[in-house]
Amino acid sequence: MSRSVLISGASIAGPALAYWLNRYGFAVTVVEKAAAVRGGGYPIDMRGPAVEVLRRMGLAEQARERHVATRRLSFLDADGSVLNSVAPTVITGDEAGHDIELARGDLTSLLYDAVRDDVEFRFSESIAALADRGDRVDVTFASGRSQTFDLVIGADGLHSKTRSLAFGPEEQFHRYLGYCFAGFTMPNYLGLSHEGMSWAVAGRSASLYAAGDRDGDHVHGFLVFTRADAPFEAFADPAAQRELVASRFEGCGWEVPRMVEAMRSADDLFFDVVSQIHMPVWSKGRVALAGDAAHATSFLSGQGSSLAMIGAYLLAYELADAPHDVAFAAYERRSREFVEANQALATGGSALMSPRTEAEVAARSAALRALDGLPGEEHSEVHNLLTLPPERTTV
C-alpha cells in the first residue's frame, strides 16, 4: 500500500515535492489557502542543481521557452545618475546558457500542470490543527474536514502555519534581517525592456524591473527600507502597510514619488519583512518542512526558489527508499550545509542592493564605478556546492 502524504502549500516546493512523491508511489494531497495557483509575479532564477531538477522533471525546455533574458541592470546614485550598467551575471554569478530566469507564476504553473492530474489539490483550504499519533497524523482543516495521513509536509512559506503547529511559534526561528519591502506592479512609463534599475540611499532603495518587451504595459516595483523592529502589527492591515512604506520614502528623489503613488493604489501589493528561518531540525515525528518553511533565505540571497526545487527533490528521494525518520534525517544531512551557505549570501551582499548607512552607500558607489568587489563569482560557487544524487528508478 502507498503511503499517504499531505503537503501544505502549492507554490514551488509543494508541487515539486508532490511530483516526485507521486512518481515514487505515494498518495499525495496538496492543500493551498489561495483560491488557485498564483500567476504573474516578479522573475525568479533557477540556478545550479535546480536546473537539473527541472530537466529530470521534463520541464527544462518549457522553462527555457519562458526565459526572460534580462540584459542589463543599472545602478543609480541618489540623484538618479547612473553609476554603472552591467549584465546581471556580474552581480548574480549566473551561468550563461545554463541558469533560467522566468516569472514566478510561470514556474508555479509549470509545476502544477506537471502533477495536477496525478495528485489531489484542494484550493481555499489549509491546515487548522494536527496531531502526530506516532503511527499517523490526524489533521483538521480550516473547512472543518478531518483526515488521517501517514506524513505531513509543510511547504507553506516564511510564515508557515504547519511549522507553528508542529514546532511552535515562528518567533523562535525567525531571524529578521532589518529590512521591510513592498512589491507591486505599476505602469511602464519609462519604456523599460528586459532590464532593471536600482536606486539607493542610506536605509532606502527602490527598484524597477521589466521582464517583458519595451511595449509591455507594466513593470515590477520594489521599495525596500530598513527598520529596527519587524512591523508584525501591519501584516493584517494593508492600509497600515501602505502608510508605513509611504512615510519611509517621503521626500525621496528619482522615480520614487511615482512609485509610492502607484504602490498606494496597486491591487497586487505584497508587503513583508526580509527575514530568514533558522531551525535546529526540519522534522519532528511524522511532520517535516520544505522550502522557505524550513530555511527561508530571503530575496537578498536570490536562491529561495532554487532551494525549494532542490529540497523537494532531495526530500522525496530519501523518502522513496527509507522509513520516514531515516529519510528525514538523511534529507537534512544532505541539504543543510548547502542551505546555510546560501543563507549567508543574503547578509554578504545586502549592502549592494540596499545599503544601510552612508558608509555603505559610498562603498557601493565605489565598487559599482570600478566593477570591483562584486559578489558574482562567489555566488556562482555557492550555487553549485551541492551535487544531486542520481535519479531513482520510479515505481
C-alpha positions in Angstrom: 0.0 0.0 0.0 1.2 3.5 -0.8 1.9 5.9 2.0 -0.3 9.0 2.2 1.3 12.4 2.4 -0.4 15.8 3.0 1.6 18.8 1.6 0.6 22.3 2.7 1.4 24.9 0.1 1.1 25.0 -3.7 3.8 27.5 -4.7 7.1 25.9 -5.7 8.3 23.4 -3.1 4.9 21.9 -2.7 4.1 21.0 -6.3 7.7 19.9 -6.9 7.6 17.6 -3.9 4.2 16.3 -5.0 5.5 15.4 -8.4 8.4 13.4 -7.1 6.5 11.7 -4.3 3.8 10.7 -6.8 6.5 9.2 -9.1 7.7 7.1 -6.1 4.3 5.7 -5.5 3.0 7.9 -2.7 -0.7 9.0 -2.4 -0.4 12.8 -2.3 -2.8 15.5 -1.3 -1.9 19.2 -1.6 -3.8 22.0 0.2 -3.4 25.7 -0.6 -5.1 28.6 1.1 -5.3 30.6 -2.1 -8.2 30.0 -4.5 -5.8 29.0 -7.3 -2.2 28.7 -8.3 -0.9 32.2 -8.3 0.2 33.6 -11.7 2.3 36.5 -12.6 4.8 37.8 -10.2 8.4 39.0 -10.4 11.1 37.0 -12.1 13.0 34.3 -10.2 16.1 32.3 -11.1 16.7 28.6 -11.4 20.4 28.1 -10.8 22.8 25.2 -10.4 21.2 21.9 -9.4 17.7 23.4 -9.6 18.0 23.4 -13.4 18.9 19.7 -13.3 15.8 19.1 -11.2 13.7 20.7 -13.9 15.4 18.6 -16.5 14.7 15.4 -14.6 11.0 16.5 -14.4 11.0 17.1 -18.2 10.3 20.8 -17.7 13.6 22.4 -18.5 12.8 23.2 -22.1 9.4 24.6 -21.3 11.1 26.8 -18.6 13.6 28.0 -21.1 10.9 29.0 -23.5 9.7 31.4 -20.8 13.2 32.7 -20.1 13.1 36.4 -19.8 16.7 37.1 -20.5 17.4 40.2 -18.5 20.1 42.1 -20.5 21.0 45.0 -18.1 21.0 46.1 -14.5 21.5 49.8 -14.0 22.5 51.1 -10.5 21.7 54.7 -9.7 23.0 57.3 -7.3 20.8 59.4 -5.0 20.2 62.0 -7.7 19.3 59.3 -10.3 22.5 59.4 -12.2 23.8 56.0 -13.4 26.7 54.6 -11.5 27.1 51.7 -13.8 25.1 49.3 -16.1 26.1 45.7 -16.1 25.0 42.3 -17.3 23.1 40.5 -14.5 25.7 37.7 -14.4 28.2 40.2 -13.0 26.1 40.5 -9.9 24.4 37.1 -9.6 27.0 34.8 -10.8 24.5 33.1 -13.2 25.9 30.7 -15.7 25.0 32.0 -19.2 23.2 29.3 -21.2 22.5 27.2 -18.1 20.6 29.2 -15.5 17.0 30.1 -16.2 15.2 33.3 -15.3 11.4 33.2 -15.5 8.3 34.8 -13.9 7.5 33.2 -10.6 3.9 32.5 -11.9 5.3 30.7 -15.0 7.3 28.3 -12.8 4.4 27.6 -10.4 2.1 27.0 -13.4 4.6 24.6 -15.0 4.9 22.6 -11.7 1.2 22.5 -11.2 0.4 21.4 -14.7 3.0 18.6 -14.4 1.3 17.0 -11.5 -2.3 18.2 -11.4 -3.8 15.1 -12.9 -1.9 12.7 -10.6 -2.4 14.2 -7.1 -5.3 15.8 -5.3 -5.2 19.6 -5.0 -7.6 21.4 -2.6 -7.6 25.1 -3.0 -9.1 27.6 -0.5 -8.1 25.1 2.2 -5.5 25.0 4.9 -4.4 23.1 8.0 -6.1 24.3 11.2 -4.8 21.6 13.6 -2.7 18.5 13.5 -1.9 15.7 16.0 1.0 13.3 15.5 -0.2 10.0 16.9 3.1 8.2 16.3 1.7 5.9 13.7 -0.2 8.5 11.8 -1.0 12.3 11.7 -4.6 13.4 12.3 -5.3 16.6 10.5 -8.2 19.1 10.9 -8.7 21.5 8.1 -10.0 25.1 8.1 -13.1 23.9 6.3 -13.8 21.6 9.3 -12.9 18.4 7.5 -10.8 15.8 9.3 -8.5 13.3 7.7 -5.5 11.0 8.6 -2.2 10.9 6.8 1.0 8.9 7.2 3.1 12.1 6.8 2.6 15.8 6.7 5.0 18.2 4.9 4.8 22.0 5.4 5.8 23.8 2.2 3.9 26.9 3.2 6.5 29.6 3.2 8.2 32.0 5.6 5.2 32.3 7.9 4.4 28.6 7.8 1.3 27.5 9.7 2.4 23.9 9.6 5.7 24.9 11.3 3.9 26.8 14.1 1.5 23.9 14.7 4.3 21.2 14.8 7.3 23.1 16.1 6.0 26.1 18.0 5.7 29.9 17.4 7.5 31.4 14.5 9.4 34.0 16.6 11.9 31.4 17.9 13.0 30.5 14.3 12.6 33.9 12.6 15.8 35.9 12.0 14.8 39.4 10.9 17.5 41.0 8.7 16.4 44.5 9.4 14.5 45.3 6.2 10.9 45.5 5.1 9.8 45.6 1.5 6.8 46.3 -0.7 6.4 44.7 -4.2 3.7 45.7 -6.7 3.2 46.2 -10.5 2.9 49.7 -12.0 2.8 51.3 -15.4 5.9 51.0 -17.5 6.1 54.8 -18.2 9.9 54.6 -18.7 9.6 52.1 -21.5 11.9 49.6 -19.9 12.6 46.3 -21.6 14.4 43.2 -20.2 16.2 45.3 -17.6 16.3 46.5 -14.1 17.1 49.8 -12.4 18.1 50.1 -8.8 18.3 53.4 -6.8 19.5 53.6 -3.2 20.3 56.0 -0.4 21.1 55.1 3.2 18.3 52.9 4.6 16.1 53.0 1.5 16.2 51.5 -2.0 13.8 51.4 -5.0 13.9 49.2 -8.0 12.0 48.9 -11.2 12.2 45.6 -13.1 10.9 45.0 -16.6 10.8 41.3 -17.6 8.9 41.9 -20.9 9.4 43.8 -24.1 9.5 47.5 -24.5 5.8 47.7 -25.3 5.0 46.0 -22.0 2.4 47.9 -20.1 3.7 47.2 -16.6 6.9 46.8 -14.6 7.6 45.3 -11.2 8.3 47.9 -8.5 10.1 47.2 -5.2 10.5 49.6 -2.3 12.9 48.3 0.5 13.7 50.1 3.7 15.5 49.5 7.0 13.6 49.3 10.3 14.9 48.3 13.7 11.9 46.0 14.5 9.7 43.9 12.3 6.3 45.6 12.0 4.2 42.5 12.6 1.3 44.6 13.5 1.0 45.8 9.9 0.7 42.3 8.4 -3.1 42.1 8.7 -3.7 45.8 7.7 -3.0 46.7 4.1 -3.8 50.3 4.7 -1.2 50.4 7.5 1.3 48.8 5.2 0.8 51.5 2.5 1.2 54.3 5.0 4.3 52.8 6.6 6.0 52.5 3.2 4.9 55.9 2.0 6.1 57.6 5.2 9.5 55.9 4.9 10.1 57.2 1.4 8.8 60.7 1.9 11.0 63.3 0.2 13.0 60.8 -1.8 14.1 61.6 -5.4 14.4 59.8 -8.7 11.2 58.0 -9.6 10.3 57.2 -6.0 7.3 59.6 -5.7 5.7 57.9 -8.7 6.4 54.5 -7.3 4.9 55.4 -4.0 1.8 56.8 -5.7 1.5 53.5 -7.7 2.0 51.5 -4.5 -0.9 53.2 -2.8 -3.4 52.1 -5.4 -1.8 48.8 -6.5 -4.2 45.8 -6.3 -1.4 43.3 -6.0 0.7 44.8 -3.2 2.8 42.3 -1.4 4.3 43.5 1.9 6.6 41.6 4.1 9.8 41.6 6.2 13.2 40.5 4.8 13.9 37.5 7.1 15.3 34.1 7.3 14.2 30.9 9.1 16.9 29.1 11.1 15.8 25.8 12.7 17.9 23.2 14.6 15.9 20.4 12.8 13.5 20.4 9.9 11.4 17.4 11.0 9.6 16.2 14.1 8.0 12.8 14.2 5.9 12.4 11.1 6.0 16.1 10.2 8.7 17.8 8.1 9.3 21.1 6.4 10.5 22.1 2.9 11.5 25.3 1.2 11.1 28.6 2.9 9.1 26.9 5.8 12.3 25.1 6.8 15.0 27.5 5.8 13.9 30.8 4.1 17.0 32.6 2.7 15.2 35.9 1.9 15.2 37.5 -1.5 18.6 39.1 -0.8 20.2 35.7 -1.5 18.4 35.2 -4.8 18.2 31.5 -4.0 14.9 30.8 -2.4 13.2 29.3 -5.4 16.2 27.2 -6.4 16.5 25.8 -2.9 12.8 25.0 -2.9 13.2 22.9 -6.1 16.4 21.2 -4.8 15.0 20.5 -1.4 11.8 19.0 -2.8 13.8 16.6 -4.9 16.1 15.5 -2.1 13.2 15.0 0.4 11.3 12.8 -2.0 14.5 11.0 -3.0 15.1 9.9 0.6 11.5 9.1 1.4 11.4 6.8 -1.6 13.7 4.2 -0.1 13.6 4.6 3.7 11.2 4.9 6.7 10.3 8.5 7.3 12.5 9.1 10.4 15.6 7.8 8.5 14.6 9.7 5.3 14.0 13.0 7.1 17.4 12.8 8.8 19.2 11.9 5.5 17.4 14.8 3.7 18.7 17.2 6.3 22.2 15.8 6.3 22.4 16.1 2.6 21.0 19.6 2.4 21.9 21.7 5.5 25.5 22.8 4.5 24.2 23.9 1.1 21.3 25.8 2.6 23.4 27.6 5.2 25.9 28.7 2.6 23.1 30.1 0.5 21.6 31.8 3.6 24.9 33.5 4.1 24.7 35.2 0.7 21.9 37.4 1.9 23.9 39.0 4.6 27.1 39.2 2.5 25.5 41.1 -0.5 22.8 43.2 1.1 24.9 46.4 1.0 25.0 46.3 -2.8 21.2 46.3 -3.2 20.1 48.0 0.0 22.9 49.9 1.8 22.0 50.7 5.4 24.4 53.6 6.1 26.2 56.4 4.4 29.4 54.4 4.6 27.8 51.5 2.8 26.4 53.9 0.2 29.8 55.2 -0.5 31.3 51.7 -0.7 28.5 50.6 -3.0 29.2 53.6 -5.3 32.9 53.0 -5.4 32.5 49.3 -6.1 30.0 49.8 -8.9 32.0 52.5 -10.6 35.1 50.3 -10.5 33.2 47.0 -11.1 35.4 45.7 -8.2 34.3 43.7 -5.2 31.0 42.5 -6.6 29.8 39.1 -5.4 29.1 37.3 -8.7 32.0 34.8 -8.7 31.5 33.9 -5.0 27.7 33.4 -5.6 28.3 31.1 -8.6 30.5 28.8 -6.4 27.8 28.7 -3.7 25.0 28.0 -6.2 26.8 24.8 -7.2 28.1 23.4 -3.9 25.6 20.6 -3.9 25.6 17.6 -6.4 22.3 15.8 -6.8 22.2 12.1 -6.3 21.3 10.0 -9.4 17.7 9.5 -10.3 15.9 6.6 -8.6 14.0 4.0 -10.6 10.4 5.0 -10.2 7.5 2.7 -9.5 
